[in-house]
Amino acid sequence: QVQLVESGGGLVQAGGSLRLSCAASGRTFSMYVMGWFRQAPGKEREFVAAITRSGGTVDYADSVKGRFTISRDNAKNTLWLQMNSLKTEDTAVYYCAVGRTWTRGESEYDYWGQGTQVTVAS
């Protein structure tokens, strides 16, 4: 079992920045691929970013590429998502997740946090 707790969400003006954190406990953090997903009101949950076990490879959805940065510290069992140049369309609940496969597919992720709300005002 892995427990995940996100934090760092909030209300920000368009163009601003937020940094989300995901604290993990349970099984060895470094065993897992980590990902961020988001779900906007009335929409399906979608992939945002992923990072390999070592942190050496990352992947981003086209909609956030160049604005968001995913990173991790295995010694601290923590995952981050730095979000810059935020847009109103980034408004969503953001979830971190862990999985064993390098993929964008949420069905391949085994454990999920409860989510943190990000609201970007115009």
DSSP file (Angstrom, degrees, kcal/mol; ACC not computed):
  #  RESIDUE AA STRUCTURE BP1 BP2  ACC     N-H-->O    O-->H-N    N-H-->O    O-->H-N    TCO  KAPPA ALPHA  PHI   PSI    X-CA   Y-CA   Z-CA
    1    1 A Q              0   0    0      0, 0.0    26,-1.9     0, 0.0     2,-0.4   0.000 360.0 360.0 360.0 145.0    0.0    0.0    0.0
    2    2 A V  E     -A   26   0A   0     24,-0.2     2,-0.5   108,-0.1    24,-0.2  -1.000 360.0-154.0-130.1 131.3    1.0    3.6   -0.7
    3    3 A Q  E     -A   25   0A   0     22,-2.7    22,-2.1    -2,-0.4     2,-0.4  -0.903  12.3-168.1-106.4 134.9   -0.6    6.6    0.8
    4    4 A L  E     -A   24   0A   0     -2,-0.5   110,-0.5   108,-0.4     2,-0.4  -0.973   7.8-174.1-125.9 134.2   -0.4    9.9   -1.1
    5    5 A V  E     -A   23   0A   0     18,-2.0    18,-2.7    -2,-0.4     2,-0.2  -0.965  10.2-157.5-132.0 117.0   -1.3   13.3    0.2
    6    6 A E  E     +A   22   0A   0     -2,-0.4     2,-0.3    16,-0.2    16,-0.2  -0.580  18.1 164.6 -88.6 153.9   -1.4   16.3   -2.1
    7    7 A S  E     +A   21   0A   0     14,-2.1    14,-2.8    -2,-0.2   109,-0.1  -0.961  39.4  70.9-155.0 168.7   -1.0   19.9   -0.9
    8    8 A G        +     0   0    0     -2,-0.3    11,-0.3     1,-0.3    14,-0.0   0.358  61.2 132.7 103.5  -5.4   -0.3   23.3   -2.3
    9    9 A G        +     0   0    0     12,-0.1     2,-0.3     9,-0.1    -1,-0.3  -0.182  22.7 118.8 -70.9 172.2   -3.4   24.0   -4.3
   10   10 A G  E     -d  118   0B   0    107,-0.9   109,-2.9   106,-0.1     2,-0.5  -0.988  61.2 -47.6 163.4-165.6   -5.3   27.3   -4.0
   11   11 A L  E     +d  119   0B   0     -2,-0.3     2,-0.3   107,-0.2   109,-0.2  -0.866  54.0 166.7-102.8 130.1   -6.6   30.3   -5.8
   12   12 A V  E     -d  120   0B   0    107,-2.6   109,-2.7    -2,-0.5     2,-0.2  -0.982  35.0-109.7-141.8 151.5   -4.2   32.2   -8.1
   13   13 A Q  E >   -d  121   0B   0     -2,-0.3     3,-2.3   107,-0.2    73,-0.2  -0.485  50.6 -85.8 -77.0 151.4   -4.5   34.9  -10.8
   14   14 A A  T 3  S+     0   0    0    107,-2.7    73,-0.2     1,-0.3    -1,-0.1  -0.309 119.4  30.5 -55.0 137.9   -3.9   34.0  -14.4
   15   15 A G  T 3  S+     0   0    0     71,-3.2    70,-0.6     1,-0.3    -1,-0.3   0.248 100.4 113.2  91.9 -11.7   -0.2   34.2  -15.1
   16   16 A G    <   -     0   0    0     -3,-2.3    70,-2.3    70,-0.2     2,-0.3  -0.063  59.4-120.0 -83.9-172.5    0.7   33.3  -11.6
   17   17 A S        -     0   0    0     67,-0.2     2,-0.3    68,-0.2    67,-0.2  -0.928  20.9-179.0-132.9 152.9    2.4   30.2  -10.2
   18   18 A L  E     - B   0  83A   0     65,-2.1    65,-3.3    -2,-0.3     2,-0.5  -0.979  16.2-146.5-143.7 153.5    1.7   27.4   -7.7
   19   19 A R  E     - B   0  82A   0    -11,-0.3     2,-0.3    -2,-0.3    63,-0.2  -0.963  14.6-158.8-124.3 115.2    3.8   24.5   -6.5
   20   20 A L  E     - B   0  81A   0     61,-2.7    61,-2.1    -2,-0.5     2,-0.3  -0.680   6.3-160.5 -90.3 144.4    1.9   21.3   -5.7
   21   21 A S  E     -AB   7  80A   0    -14,-2.8   -14,-2.1    -2,-0.3     2,-0.4  -0.913   8.7-163.5-121.9 152.6    3.4   18.7   -3.4
   22   22 A C  E     -AB   6  79A   0     57,-2.3    57,-2.2    -2,-0.3     2,-0.5  -0.933   8.7-160.4-136.5 111.4    2.6   15.0   -3.0
   23   23 A A  E     -AB   5  78A   0    -18,-2.7   -18,-2.0    -2,-0.4     2,-0.4  -0.799  11.7-160.5 -95.3 130.4    3.9   13.3    0.1
   24   24 A A  E     +A    4   0A   0     53,-2.7     2,-0.3    -2,-0.5   -20,-0.2  -0.843  13.8 172.9-113.7 146.1    4.1    9.5    0.0
   25   25 A S  E     +A    3   0A   0    -22,-2.1   -22,-2.7    -2,-0.4     2,-0.5  -0.954  45.8  44.5-142.3 163.0    4.2    6.9    2.7
   26   26 A G  E    S+A    2   0A   0     -2,-0.3   -24,-0.2   -24,-0.2     3,-0.2  -0.912  96.6  31.9 108.6-129.9    4.1    3.1    2.7
   27   27 A R  S    S-     0   0    0    -26,-1.9   -24,-0.1    -2,-0.5     2,-0.1  -0.130 108.9 -63.0 -65.0 163.7    6.0    1.1    0.2
   28   28 A T    >   -     0   0    0      1,-0.2     3,-1.6     2,-0.1     4,-0.3  -0.248  44.5-150.1 -56.1 117.9    9.4    2.3   -1.1
   29   29 A F  G >  S+     0   0    0      1,-0.3     3,-1.8    45,-0.2    -1,-0.2   0.858  91.6  62.7 -56.9 -40.5    8.7    5.5   -3.0
   30   30 A S  G 3  S+     0   0    0      1,-0.3    -1,-0.3    44,-0.2    -2,-0.1   0.603  88.3  72.4 -69.3  -9.5   11.5    5.0   -5.4
   31   31 A M  G <  S+     0   0    0     -3,-1.6     2,-0.3     2,-0.0    -1,-0.3   0.678  91.4  75.5 -73.2 -16.8    9.9    1.8   -6.8
   32   32 A Y  S <  S-     0   0    0     -3,-1.8     2,-0.3    -4,-0.3    68,-0.2  -0.715  73.1-130.1-113.6 146.7    7.2    3.7   -8.6
   33   33 A V  E     -E   99   0B   0     66,-2.7    66,-2.5    -2,-0.3     2,-0.4  -0.665  37.2-147.5 -72.1 141.3    6.6    5.9  -11.6
   34   34 A M  E     +EF  98  51B   0     17,-2.2    17,-2.5    -2,-0.3     2,-0.3  -0.908  18.5 180.0-119.0 146.1    4.8    9.0  -10.4
   35   35 A G  E     -EF  97  50B   0     62,-2.5    62,-2.2    -2,-0.4     2,-0.4  -0.968  22.0-141.9-142.1 158.5    2.2   11.0  -12.2
   36   36 A W  E     +EF  96  49B   0     13,-3.1    12,-2.6    -2,-0.3    13,-1.7  -0.973  24.0 175.0-116.5 136.5    0.0   14.1  -12.0
   37   37 A F  E     -EF  95  47B   0     58,-2.8    58,-2.9    -2,-0.4     2,-0.3  -0.867  10.1-157.6-130.0 165.8   -3.5   14.1  -13.3
   38   38 A R  E     -EF  94  46B   0      8,-2.4     8,-3.2    -2,-0.3     2,-0.4  -0.993   8.0-157.6-146.5 154.5   -6.3   16.7  -13.2
   39   39 A Q  E     -E   93   0B   0     54,-2.2    54,-2.4    -2,-0.3     6,-0.2  -0.957  10.0-160.5-136.3 116.5  -10.0   16.8  -13.5
   40   40 A A    >   -     0   0    0      4,-0.5     3,-2.2    -2,-0.4    52,-0.2  -0.550  44.9 -75.3 -88.0 158.0  -11.8   20.0  -14.4
   41   41 A P  T 3  S+     0   0    0      0, 0.0    -1,-0.1     0, 0.0     3,-0.1  -0.302 118.4   4.8 -56.1 128.3  -15.6   20.4  -13.7
   42   42 A G  T 3  S+     0   0    0      1,-0.2     2,-0.3    -3,-0.1    -2,-0.0   0.545 113.8 101.6  76.8   7.1  -17.6   18.4  -16.1
   43   43 A K  S <  S-     0   0    0     -3,-2.2    -1,-0.2     1,-0.0     2,-0.1  -0.805  75.8 -99.8-122.3 162.8  -14.6   16.8  -17.8
   44   44 A E        -     0   0    0     -2,-0.3    -4,-0.5     1,-0.1     2,-0.2  -0.404  48.7 -94.6 -72.4 154.5  -12.8   13.5  -17.7
   45   45 A R        -     0   0    0     -6,-0.2     2,-0.3    -2,-0.1    -6,-0.2  -0.507  50.9-162.8 -68.1 141.0   -9.6   13.2  -15.6
   46   46 A E  E     -F   38   0B   0     -8,-3.2    -8,-2.4    -2,-0.2     2,-0.1  -0.922  21.3-101.4-132.2 154.1   -6.6   13.8  -17.8
   47   47 A F  E     +F   37   0B   0     -2,-0.3   -10,-0.2   -10,-0.2     3,-0.1  -0.445  35.2 169.2 -69.3 140.4   -2.9   13.2  -17.7
   48   48 A V  E     -     0   0B   0    -12,-2.6    13,-2.6     1,-0.4     2,-0.3   0.698  58.8 -24.5-115.6 -53.8   -0.7   16.1  -16.8
   49   49 A A  E     -FG  36  60B   0    -13,-1.7   -13,-3.1    11,-0.2    -1,-0.4  -0.990  49.0-162.5-161.3 157.4    2.8   14.9  -16.3
   50   50 A A  E     -FG  35  59B   0      9,-2.1     9,-2.0    -2,-0.3     2,-0.3  -0.978   2.9-162.0-145.2 157.8    4.8   11.8  -15.3
   51   51 A I  E     -FG  34  58B   0    -17,-2.5   -17,-2.2    -2,-0.3     7,-0.2  -0.999  21.9-119.1-143.4 140.1    8.3   11.0  -14.0
   52   52 A T    >   -     0   0    0      5,-2.4     3,-0.6    -2,-0.3   -20,-0.1  -0.151  39.2 -94.2 -73.5 172.9   10.3    7.8  -14.0
   53   53 A R  T 3  S+     0   0    0      1,-0.3   -21,-0.1   -22,-0.1    21,-0.1   0.869 126.5  39.5 -56.8 -41.3   11.6    6.2  -10.8
   54   54 A S  T 3  S-     0   0    0    -23,-0.1    -1,-0.3    20,-0.0    20,-0.1   0.637 108.5-121.3 -84.2 -14.3   15.0    7.9  -11.0
   55   55 A G  S <  S+     0   0    0     -3,-0.6    -2,-0.1     2,-0.2    17,-0.1   0.496  80.5 119.4  84.8   3.9   13.6   11.2  -12.2
   56   56 A G        +     0   0    0      1,-0.1     2,-0.4    -5,-0.0    -3,-0.0   0.711  69.2  42.7 -78.3 -19.6   15.7   11.0  -15.3
   57   57 A T        -     0   0    0      2,-0.0    -5,-2.4     0, 0.0     2,-0.3  -0.989  65.3-178.9-130.8 136.3   12.8   11.0  -17.7
   58   58 A V  E     -G   51   0B   0     -2,-0.4     2,-0.3    -7,-0.2    -7,-0.2  -0.893   8.8-160.7-129.7 161.1    9.7   13.1  -17.7
   59   59 A D  E     -G   50   0B   0     -9,-2.0    -9,-2.1    -2,-0.3     2,-0.4  -0.997   8.0-168.9-142.8 140.9    6.6   13.4  -19.9
   60   60 A Y  E     -G   49   0B   0     -2,-0.3   -11,-0.2   -11,-0.2     2,-0.1  -0.967  27.4-112.6-132.3 146.2    4.1   16.3  -20.2
   61   61 A A    >>  -     0   0    0    -13,-2.6     3,-1.6    -2,-0.4     4,-1.3  -0.471  36.7-116.7 -65.3 148.6    0.8   16.8  -21.8
   62   62 A D  T 34 S+     0   0    0      1,-0.3     3,-0.2     2,-0.2    -1,-0.1   0.832 112.0  64.5 -58.5 -32.2    1.0   19.2  -24.6
   63   63 A S  T 34 S+     0   0    0      1,-0.2    -1,-0.3     3,-0.0   -15,-0.0   0.697 114.5  29.0 -68.7 -18.4   -1.3   21.6  -22.8
   64   64 A V  T X> S+     0   0    0     -3,-1.6     3,-2.4   -16,-0.2     4,-2.2   0.476  85.3 127.0-119.0  -6.1    1.2   22.2  -20.0
   65   65 A K  T 3< S+     0   0    0     -4,-1.3     4,-0.1     1,-0.3   -16,-0.0  -0.286  80.4  16.8 -59.0 133.2    4.6   21.6  -21.7
   66   66 A G  T 34 S+     0   0    0      2,-0.5    -1,-0.3     1,-0.1     3,-0.1   0.267 125.6  58.7  87.9 -11.8    6.9   24.5  -21.1
   67   67 A R  T <4 S+     0   0    0     -3,-2.4    17,-2.0     1,-0.2     2,-0.3   0.686  98.1  53.9-115.9 -33.8    4.8   25.8  -18.2
   68   68 A F  E  <  -C   83   0A   0     -4,-2.2    -2,-0.5    15,-0.2     2,-0.4  -0.783  60.0-163.8-108.0 149.0    4.8   22.9  -15.7
   69   69 A T  E     -C   82   0A   0     13,-2.4    13,-2.9    -2,-0.3     2,-0.4  -0.984   4.4-157.9-133.7 123.8    7.7   21.0  -14.2
   70   70 A I  E     +C   81   0A   0     -2,-0.4     2,-0.3    11,-0.2    11,-0.2  -0.799  22.6 160.2 -98.0 141.2    7.5   17.7  -12.5
   71   71 A S  E     -C   80   0A   0      9,-1.7     9,-3.0    -2,-0.4     2,-0.3  -0.970  17.4-160.7-152.9 165.3   10.2   16.6  -10.1
   72   72 A R  E     -C   79   0A   0     -2,-0.3     2,-0.4     7,-0.2     7,-0.2  -0.984  14.3-153.5-148.6 156.7   10.7   14.1   -7.2
   73   73 A D  E >>> -C   78   0A   0      5,-2.7     5,-1.8    -2,-0.3     3,-0.7  -0.908   7.9-169.1-131.8 104.6   13.0   13.5   -4.3
   74   74 A N  T 345S+     0   0    0     -2,-0.4     3,-0.4     1,-0.3   -44,-0.2   0.813  87.4  58.4 -66.5 -29.5   13.1    9.8   -3.4
   75   75 A A  T 345S+     0   0    0      1,-0.2    -1,-0.3     2,-0.1   -46,-0.0   0.818 114.5  37.5 -67.9 -29.1   15.0   10.5   -0.2
   76   76 A K  T <45S-     0   0    0     -3,-0.7    -1,-0.2     2,-0.2    -2,-0.2   0.399 104.2-129.0-101.0   0.9   12.1   12.7    0.9
   77   77 A N  T  <5 +     0   0    0     -4,-0.6   -53,-2.7    -3,-0.4     2,-0.4   0.902  64.6 134.6  51.8  44.3    9.3   10.6   -0.6
   78   78 A T  E   < -BC  23  73A   0     -5,-1.8    -5,-2.7   -55,-0.2     2,-0.4  -0.970  42.1-165.4-133.3 140.8    8.0   13.7   -2.2
   79   79 A L  E     -BC  22  72A   0    -57,-2.2   -57,-2.3    -2,-0.4     2,-0.3  -0.934  14.5-165.4-118.1 143.3    6.7   14.6   -5.7
   80   80 A W  E     -BC  21  71A   0     -9,-3.0    -9,-1.7    -2,-0.4     2,-0.3  -0.901  16.8-161.7-127.8 158.0    6.2   18.1   -6.9
   81   81 A L  E     -BC  20  70A   0    -61,-2.1   -61,-2.7    -2,-0.3     2,-0.6  -0.883  11.8-160.3-136.8 107.0    4.5   19.9   -9.8
   82   82 A Q  E     -BC  19  69A   0    -13,-2.9   -13,-2.4    -2,-0.3     2,-0.6  -0.778  11.2-165.7 -86.0 122.1    5.7   23.5  -10.4
   83   83 A M  E     +BC  18  68A   0    -65,-3.3   -65,-2.1    -2,-0.6     2,-0.3  -0.939  11.1 173.7-117.4 115.4    3.1   25.3  -12.3
   84   84 A N        +     0   0    0    -17,-2.0   -67,-0.2    -2,-0.6   -68,-0.2  -0.738  59.5  23.1-114.8 164.2    4.0   28.6  -14.0
   85   85 A S  S    S-     0   0    0    -70,-0.6    -1,-0.2    -2,-0.3   -69,-0.2   0.902  84.9-159.1  48.6  49.0    2.1   30.9  -16.3
   86   86 A L        -     0   0    0    -70,-2.3   -71,-3.2    -3,-0.2     2,-0.3  -0.258   7.6-157.4 -64.8 144.8   -1.2   29.5  -15.1
   87   87 A K    >   -     0   0    0    -73,-0.2     3,-2.1    -3,-0.1     4,-0.2  -0.802  31.1-110.4-118.2 159.8   -4.2   29.8  -17.3
   88   88 A T  G >  S+     0   0    0     -2,-0.3     3,-1.7     1,-0.3    32,-0.3   0.842 117.4  63.4 -59.0 -32.0   -7.9   29.7  -16.4
   89   89 A E  G 3  S+     0   0    0      1,-0.3    -1,-0.3   -49,-0.0   -49,-0.0   0.556  87.9  70.7 -72.5  -5.4   -8.1   26.4  -18.2
   90   90 A D  G <   +     0   0    0     -3,-2.1    -1,-0.3     2,-0.0     2,-0.2   0.532  69.4 121.0 -83.0  -6.4   -5.7   24.9  -15.7
   91   91 A T    <   +     0   0    0     -3,-1.7     2,-0.3    -4,-0.2    28,-0.2  -0.408  41.5 106.0 -60.7 123.3   -8.5   25.1  -13.1
   92   92 A A  E    S- H   0 118B   0     26,-1.9    26,-2.8    -2,-0.2     2,-0.5  -0.971  76.1 -80.6-177.5 170.7   -9.1   21.6  -11.8
   93   93 A V  E     -EH  39 117B   0    -54,-2.4   -54,-2.2    -2,-0.3     2,-0.4  -0.868  48.4-146.7 -88.6 128.5   -8.6   19.2   -9.0
   94   94 A Y  E     -EH  38 116B   0     22,-3.0    22,-2.0    -2,-0.5     2,-0.4  -0.843  15.4-170.0-104.5 133.4   -5.0   17.8   -9.3
   95   95 A Y  E     -E   37   0B   0    -58,-2.9   -58,-2.8    -2,-0.4     2,-0.3  -0.940  12.6-149.0-121.8 140.1   -4.2   14.3   -8.3
   96   96 A C  E     -E   36   0B   0     -2,-0.4    17,-2.2   -60,-0.2     2,-0.3  -0.814  23.3-180.0-100.8 154.7   -0.9   12.5   -7.8
   97   97 A A  E     -EI  35 112B   0    -62,-2.2   -62,-2.5    -2,-0.3     2,-0.4  -0.981  19.4-140.9-150.3 156.0   -0.6    8.8   -8.5
   98   98 A V  E     +EI  34 111B   0     13,-2.0    12,-2.1    -2,-0.3    13,-1.5  -0.942  25.6 162.2-122.3 146.2    1.9    6.0   -8.5
   99   99 A G  E     -EI  33 109B   0    -66,-2.5   -66,-2.7    -2,-0.4    10,-0.2  -0.926  41.7-128.6-151.3 175.2    2.2    3.2  -10.9
  100  100 A R  S    S+     0   0    0      8,-0.7     2,-0.4    -2,-0.3     9,-0.1   0.487  86.2  69.7-106.1  -6.9    4.6    0.5  -12.1
  101  101 A T  S    S-     0   0    0      7,-0.4     2,-1.1   -68,-0.1     7,-0.0  -0.906  81.8-121.5-119.9 140.9    4.4    1.2  -15.8
  102  102 A W        +     0   0    0     -2,-0.4     2,-0.3     2,-0.0   -50,-0.1  -0.677  68.4 120.1 -78.4 101.7    5.7    4.2  -17.8
  103  103 A T        -     0   0    0     -2,-1.1    -2,-0.1     2,-0.1    -4,-0.0  -0.983  67.9-135.1-159.5 159.4    2.4    5.3  -19.2
  104  104 A R  S    S+     0   0    0     -2,-0.3     2,-0.5   -57,-0.1   -57,-0.1   0.490  74.4 110.5 -94.4  -8.1   -0.1    8.2  -19.5
  105  105 A G    >   -     0   0    0      1,-0.2     3,-1.7     2,-0.1     4,-0.2  -0.546  59.9-152.9 -76.2 121.5   -3.0    5.8  -18.9
  106  106 A E  G >  S+     0   0    0     -2,-0.5     3,-1.6     1,-0.3    -1,-0.2   0.767  90.8  69.0 -67.0 -23.3   -4.6    6.4  -15.6
  107  107 A S  G 3  S+     0   0    0      1,-0.3    -1,-0.3     3,-0.0    -2,-0.1   0.716  93.9  59.1 -66.7 -17.6   -5.8    2.8  -15.4
  108  108 A E  G <  S+     0   0    0     -3,-1.7    -8,-0.7    -7,-0.0     2,-0.5   0.496  85.3  93.1 -88.2  -4.5   -2.1    1.8  -15.0
  109  109 A Y  E <   -I   99   0B   0     -3,-1.6   -10,-0.3    -4,-0.2     3,-0.1  -0.790  57.7-166.4 -94.4 131.7   -1.7    3.8  -11.8
  110  110 A D  E     +     0   0B   0    -12,-2.1     2,-0.4    -2,-0.5   -11,-0.2   0.828  64.6  35.9 -90.6 -34.6   -2.3    1.9   -8.7
  111  111 A Y  E     -I   98   0B   0    -13,-1.5   -13,-2.0  -110,-0.1     2,-0.3  -0.949  63.0-169.5-129.4 144.7   -2.6    4.4   -5.9
  112  112 A W  E     -I   97   0B   0     -2,-0.4  -108,-0.4   -15,-0.2   -15,-0.2  -0.949  17.1-129.9-133.2 147.7   -4.1    7.9   -5.9
  113  113 A G        -     0   0    0    -17,-2.2  -108,-0.2    -2,-0.3     3,-0.1  -0.271  35.5-105.0 -81.4-180.0   -4.2   10.9   -3.6
  114  114 A Q        -     0   0    0   -110,-0.5  -109,-0.1     1,-0.2   -19,-0.1   0.617  62.3-116.9 -85.5 -13.4   -7.3   12.7   -2.6
  115  115 A G        -     0   0    0    -19,-0.1     2,-0.4     1,-0.0   -20,-0.2   0.071  15.6-123.2  96.2 153.8   -6.6   15.6   -4.8
  116  116 A T  E     - H   0  94B   0    -22,-2.0   -22,-3.0  -109,-0.1     2,-0.3  -0.999  25.4-120.1-136.0 135.4   -6.0   19.3   -4.3
  117  117 A Q  E     - H   0  93B   0     -2,-0.4  -107,-0.9   -24,-0.2     2,-0.5  -0.570  23.6-171.7 -81.4 130.4   -8.0   22.1   -5.9
  118  118 A V  E     -dH  10  92B   0    -26,-2.8   -26,-1.9    -2,-0.3     2,-0.5  -0.990   4.5-175.8-118.2 124.1   -6.3   24.6   -8.2
  119  119 A T  E     -d   11   0B   0   -109,-2.9  -107,-2.6    -2,-0.5     2,-0.6  -0.982   7.4-164.2-124.0 123.9   -8.4   27.6   -9.3
  120  120 A V  E     -d   12   0B   0     -2,-0.5     2,-0.3   -32,-0.3  -107,-0.2  -0.932  11.0-155.5-110.8 117.5   -7.0   30.1  -11.7
  121  121 A A  E      d   13   0B   0   -109,-2.7  -107,-2.7    -2,-0.6   -33,-0.0  -0.662 360.0 360.0 -94.5 146.3   -8.9   33.4  -11.9
  122  122 A S              0   0    0     -2,-0.3    -1,-0.1  -109,-0.2  -109,-0.1   0.467 360.0 360.0 -83.0 360.0   -8.9   35.7  -14.9
